Amino acid sequence: MLTTHHKNLAAVIHLSALSKFIFPLGNFIMPLIFWTMNKDKSDFIDKHGKQAINFQISILLYTMIIGMVSVPFFLFGVLDHAIFPDIFDGFHYDFDMDISSAYGVQMAIIIFVIILLAFAATILEIIFIIIATSKANQGETYKYPITINFLK
């Protein structure tokens, strides 16, 4: 029997993922705590808890991929134009990126696209969490898009 309490607990599990904006790893720790404490109370809570945790793990994986793709662009694009300090010559940094060259324009566009992707991913994550919270509160099941099912 699905009660209002079960719906509220499932909604809190989803909503607790937003705690990442308050403290680091809150998007994993809080849903995991709420889910493990309440997963035996109903299948509804168990399913929503697994979905919330799977989504957060998937988002972490996608963020790591974006990071791994962006690191070479940073290293070869930005640091290629840097003059690093010589131990005996003092410190001199020259982070002048020649934006007028075709290479500079390409690197600026790529860096802008990566930043835009990261921003869009954050906004979509918040939207999906709000939708999942609403569905859980209404007593409906919800499957996050682009989620890999680590916990089944």
N, C-alpha and C positions, 0 to 999 in steps of 0.2 A: 504494500500500500504506500503510495507516494503522498507524503505529507508536506505541509508548508515548510516545516523545519528542514526536510530533506532538500527541497527546492532552494531554500535560503543558503544551506551549507554548500550546495553545488555552485550557487552564484558567488559565494564568498571565495571558493577555491579559485574560480576564474579571475575574480576581481583582485585577489591577493597577488597576482602576477604583476600588477602595476606597482607593487612595493619596490621594484627595482629602481624606481625614481627616488626612493627614500634612502635605501641602503644597498650596497653591492650584493649581487646574487639573490636579492629578494624575490626575483621572479622564479627562482627554483626552490628556495628554502621555504617560503610561505605556502605555496600550493602543496608542496611535499608534506609539510607539517599538517595542514588541514586535511589533506587526503588520507595520510596514514592514520590519523586519529579517528577518521569517520568512515573509512571505506567499507567497514564491516556492517555499517548501519543499513545500507541499501545498495542495490546494483546501480541505481541512478547516480548516487554520489560517486561510486567507484568508477563508472564510465566517464563522468565529467572530470574527475580528478586525473584519470589517465590521459584524457584528451588535453587537459591544460598542461600537464607535464610534458607530454609528447610534443605539443606545440612549442613550448619554451626550449626544449632540446633542439628541435628543428630550427628555430630561429637562431639559436647559438651556432649551430652548424652552418647555416647560411651566412651569418655574420663573419664567421671564421673564413669562409670561402672568399667573401668580398674583401676581407683583410689581406688574405694571401695574394689575391689578385692585385690589390692596390699597393702592396709593399714594393714590388719591383718597379712600378711606375714612380713611386716616391724616390726610391734609391737611384734609379737611372735618370729620372727627370729633374728632380730638385737637387739632389746631392751631387749630380754630375757637374753642376755649375758652382759648386762650393769649393772654396780653397780652405783646406783644413789647417789647423795650427801646426807650425813646425816647432818642435821642442826647443830648439836653440834660437829661433827667430822671433819668438813672441807669438801673440795670437792675432790672426787676421781672418775674418770671415767675409766671404763675398757671395751672398745668396742672390746675386743679380740674375734673374731669369730673363733672357732676351725674348720677350713676348712678341717682338716684331718678326722673328724668324718663323718659318713654317713649322719647325720642330717645337718651338715654344708654344705656338698656337695649339698644336695637336696635344701637347702635354697638358696645357691649361684646360682644354675641352675634356680630356680623359679624366683629369682630377675632378672637374666640375661634375661629370656624369657619375663618378664614384660617390662623391658627396651627396648628390641628388638621390642615388639609389639607397644609400644609408638612411637618409632623411625619410624617403618614401617607405622604406621597410619599417621604420619606427612608427610612422603614422598608421600604416596598415596593421601593425601589431596591436596598437591601441584600439583601432576600430574593431578588429576581430575579437579582442578581449571583451569589449563592450557588447558586441552582438552575442557572444557566448554567454555572458552574464545574464543578458536579457532572456535568452532562450532557456537557460537553466531556471531562472526565476519563474518562467511561464510553465515549467514542467516538461519542456521539449528537449530532445537530445540534439546535440550540435557537434558537427565534425568540422574542425578548423581546416581551411584550405591549405594547401602546400605543406601538409604535416606528414612526417614519417612516423609510423607507428612503432616506436621502440618498446612501449609497454602495451601488451595486448590483453 
